[in-house]
Amino acid sequence: MKYAHFLCTKGNTMKQPNDAFNDFQARMSELFKNSPVKDVERNVKAMLSQGFSKLDLVTREEFDTQTQVLVRTRARLEELERRVAELEQKLPVSMPTP
């Protein structure tokens, strides 16, 4: 669908946000002039769906899951750092050899 390409110009170079929104507004105005409301709604949904599918988005559930994994990983890392520091303190101090 030609309306779904509002974020990219030729060569897949990203437009500036203002350019993209201005382009979006112009296309929406064009749609309202030439289409009944149901067609506009369907076109907007298709355009947004296609635009979002090109982005690296995650669901809230995936984000929350990864946040929990990060919290557990950080706690594990801090525990390992603490244990390494304890072990380093127990090592005998040796003089460097010339």
Buried (B, 14 or more C-beta within 10 A) or exposed (E): EEBBBBBBEEEEEEBEEEEBEEBBEEBBEEBEEEEEEEEBEEBBEEBBEBBEEEEEEEEEEEEEEEEEEEEEEEEEEEEEEEEEEEEEEEEEEEEEEE
